[in-house]
C-alpha cells in the first residue's frame, strides 16, 4: 500500500446544522500516523433538510421511506460538500484515496431495552456510504458505531482513538474536550498506553444553549455567537442545581448522551421550572451547565486516577469565548487551551478524526478504545464500500 | 487467498416470513465459480417480529428508533439462524470464512421522486451487518442494493449475476424464474455473454396469494400450500383482465416491483372489484395472475430477442403444484422445470446467491448485471464489515 493517503473525513453531529469535511494527508497508520490538514469546509444544511432531520431525530413517527430518502439525501449533500472541499483545495476527486464518514445519528441507545421480547441496544446512522462511493468514485468507509456496539461497546465516543494518536504526550497529562451538540472528554495520562485511555460524554455541549436561542429568537438565531447572549445574563442558581442533579452526570463512565437525554424534553423541563426567567439568564444557565458538568466529570472521574495539566477544547464550543471563560473558572488548576493551539483546527477536529479512523480500517487496525466505549475488545470499525479506485487503493493494478 | 471458501448466504424476502440461510462451499470466483451446497435452513420470524416488519414495510409511520431496533433485532435473528445452520451441518462458526446478507427491504423506490427539493431514488435494507460480524466473528458483506443504485441502477434484481454464473448453457436458451413475494426472471440466451443477460421483476409472485389467504383464514394460514385452495377455485375472468391491465406489466424492463405496487392497496382493489367472490376463486385468480404475468413478460420482452427452451423455477412458488401447472399452460413451447432438477435447491437459491455475491465482492469482482438493473457500469457490491477472522481471510497471518 502507498505510504501516504489523501483522505476526506466527514462529520455531521447531533447539532444537525450541517456537514464538516476535512481533507487530510495521512502518512502511515496506527501509532506512526502523521497528518497534514489540507483543507476544511463546513457546509450548513438547508432549512428544510434540517427540519426533516430534527423531526426524525426527535422520534416523530415517519414512514420508513422518509428515513430511506434522508439516507440518500444526506449522501448527496455530503457529495456536494466534498466537491466544494476539493475545489477550494485545488485537487481533483480522483486524487482522493479514501473517504471516512460518521453519518448523521438519528437514534442511539446504548443501554439495552425491551423490544419484541428481547433486550436490545441499537444505533442508526444515515448518509448512505454506497452512494458516497458511487458519486465520488472513492472507496468509502462509513457507519463506525455499530461495529463497536457489536463488540459490547456503547458505540461512542470514537474520537478517543484519534486523540490518543494525535495528542498523547510524554510529560503532560491531557484531557481533550469536544463541545458539539453533546460534550465529551478523553483522558490521556502522560505517556499513556491505549489501555489507560478513558473517554465518555459529559452531557450537553451546545445542544441546550442552541435550543434556547432558537426558541427565543423564533429560529432567527441558531446559536449563541461567541457566548454574547450568555455573557449578558446571570446564572439561575436553583435551576442550575436542579439540572446538575440529572442522573446522567453522576452515572459512572463509559456513558453516552444524546438528544434522548438533553433534547426537547430537557429544555421543556427548564422552561417549566423557570417560567418567568429572562432569555439571557436561561442561556447563561445552560452555558454554565455545560462548563460545570465538564468540570464535575473531570473532578469525579479523571483526577482520582491521573494528573491533568491541560484541557484541550475543540468543536463549536471552542469558539464560545464566554463558555471558555466559564470552563477555565470551573477547572481550577488545569490550563484551558484550544486544539488550534496544538495545530489541529478546532472546528475540523471530528471530521479529521473520521479520516483517521477510515485510514485505520483501511490498514485493518481496530479503531475503538475499549476504555472509552466499554467494548469487550478492539474491533476494526466501519463498513467498506468500494469506489472505482478500489484496485489502485488495494494495490492490485 | 484460499482456493475455496465456506460462505453463508442469508436472504429474507418481501414475503416477510423468515430468513433463509445457506451454507455453501465456493471454489474460485467469477466465471470459474463452482459451488457445493452443504446445508440450508429456513427459520420463520415470530409473529410479533413479522407484524412489526409488516407495519414498517407498509410505511406506517414509526419513530426512527423502531427501525434502529429492528435493524439490530434482525441481525440477532440472523445470528440464531446461522447457529442453527452450523449446528445441523456439523461445523463450527470459526470454520466459516464469510457471510453474505441481503437484509430485509423495508423501502425500495427505484424511480426518483421529489424529496426536500431534490429528485431521489432510494432503498433501505435492515439487518445490521456489523452486528452479524460481531456476533459470529465472521467477516460480513451486506446491503448490496444501494451500490447498484449509486451506479444508476434500480438496485434489483441482483440474482441474475448468480444465474449467469450457475445456469448459462452452451446450447439451451434459459429463463430463470424466482417466485418469492415478487416474481422475477433472468433471461440467459444459449452461450450468453454477460452483456446479453436481461432480468427484471415480472410482478407479484406469492404476495397477492398470501395476502388473500391470510385475510380469509384470519391469519390461520399464511400461504396456499401446494396451490390446493387455488385448485378448488375458478378464475374470475373480468377481474383477471383488470389486474393484468396494471401499467407495471406493460412497462419496459428493467423494472422492479414490491409491496408498493402489489401490497395491501392492490389486494383491497381486488376485493372491491369482486365483493361477493368466493375465497378460492380469488386465490385462483391471483395464482393465474402470477402465471400469466410471467408468461406475458417472457413473450413480450424475452422471446423477441432470443430462443428459450427451459423455464427454471425457484423460490416458494416452485412448491405450488397448481402454479407450476398454470405456468406450463401459459408458456406453451417452453419446458417448465425447477432448479432442483438442475441441482440447486429451489428454496435455497436466493440465499445461495448472496453467498456467491459476497464471494465476488471478497474477490473484488463486480456483482451487478447492468442489463438487469439498468446500472451504468458493473460495481463491486455490498458493505464489508470485518469479523475476528479478517486477518485469516485477507491472508495477512
Interface residues (C-beta under 8 A of the other chain):
Chain A: X46 X48 X49 X52 X56 X57 X59 X60 X61 X62 X63 X64 X65 X67 X68 X69 X71 X72 X73 X76 X106 X107 X108 X109 X115 X116 X117 X118 X120 X121 X122 X123 X124 X128 X129 X130 X131 X133 X134 X135 X143 X146 X147 X149 X150 X151 X361 X364 X379 X380 X382 X383 X384 X385 X386 X390 X391 X394 X396
Chain B: X46 X48 X49 X52 X56 X57 X59 X60 X61 X62 X63 X64 X65 X67 X68 X69 X71 X72 X73 X76 X106 X107 X108 X109 X115 X116 X117 X118 X120 X121 X122 X123 X124 X128 X129 X130 X131 X133 X134 X135 X143 X146 X147 X149 X150 X151 X361 X364 X379 X380 X382 X383 X384 X385 X386 X390 X391 X394 X396
